[in-house]
Amino acid sequence: MGMFEKLEEQLKASPKTIVLPDGPDPRIMEAAEKLQKGGFLQVILIGTEAEFAEGAKKGGYDLTGCEIIDPANYADMDAMVQQMMELRKGKMTEEQVREALSHGNYFGTMLVKMGKADCLLGGATYSTADTVRPGLQLIKTKPGAHLVSSVFILVREDEKLCFGDCAINIDYQDTVDRKTGEVKFTAAQKLAEVAVESAKTAAVFGIDPKVAVLSFSTKGSGKGGTVQLSHDAVIEAQKMDPELAIDGELQFDAAVSPVVAETKCKGSKVAGQANTFIFPCIEAGNIGYKIAQRLGGFAAYGPILQGLNAPINDLSRGCNADEVYKMALITAALS
């Protein structure tokens, strides 16, 4: 049974509710029909009944069972406005909050915040920033999390890999208290948190995580750049999760090739068999997953966000209906 078939069975046994906030987009409606008819998810669509009726008729979609909510006619809007104003703590006026909630991205995120839905998948018509920003402002980071990060799950036949972070954190810097100058959370601790969270995400999708923190150096063979960051992140990750199978800093060949691993880092429990790869900056991660996708023949699913209090995920605006469907399953599986 493939990864998505397993997710379908899992969600049939424990149904979730997902918000798709992008309106009557044909890709969204096609995916919503399949999700709802399959019994995998209860789907909430954001927009007017008329818009969806017209779009469904034009495209031949059956949205029976999907809940369609129009923010302009939402019965609990006053309560939603009040709660969002409290969450924003004076940063937005009531007028600004009501304007924001007229848009599917903020309205859908508040449905999750208020417990009306378990998760949200957006981005078919919204930018990544417009999908992620409401999540950061309203859902916020979960207890103990210091940052939001992301992974891509790469699938090729029966092979599955996890790449992080390829979409959110450009680089890693110490968090410093502005008043005292004290370092509150180091860059290495941030990268370590990405590694630990990525391993947890990998496990959700049937990957037994063996985590390689990557660099252009293996065990001190090179100096400069992000070598020290990757090295120190492994130490910090081992403190956060002593049971985690993690090693680094490793070059990619040492991480995946048993022959190279035997030469460069003999005795490692990860080198030569890694399946979860942590990149020291977004340039390396983004380039790396796209190489795997375009030249390696892997299908890439993500970015899957980590560190929020509820699953909020982003689609590419160039996505197709099948990608919406699969990312919806992934998002709900994290609920």
Protein Blocks (a to p, Z undefined) as FASTA:
>chain_A
ZZklmmmmmmmmmccddddfkbjafklmmmmmmmmmnomaccddeddfklmmmmmmmnop
afehiacddfklgfklmmmmmmmmmmnnopacfklmmmmmmpmklmmmmmmmnopafbdc
ehjlpcfklmmmmmmmmnopaehiabdcddddddehjbccddddfklmmbacddddfklo
pafbdfklmmmmmmmmmmmmmmmnopacddddddfbeehiagcjjllmmmmmmmmmmmmm
mmbccdddddfklmmmmklmmmmmghiakgopacbdcdfbfklmmmmmmmmmmmnopace
ddddehiabdcddddfkbcfklmmmmmmmmmmmZZ
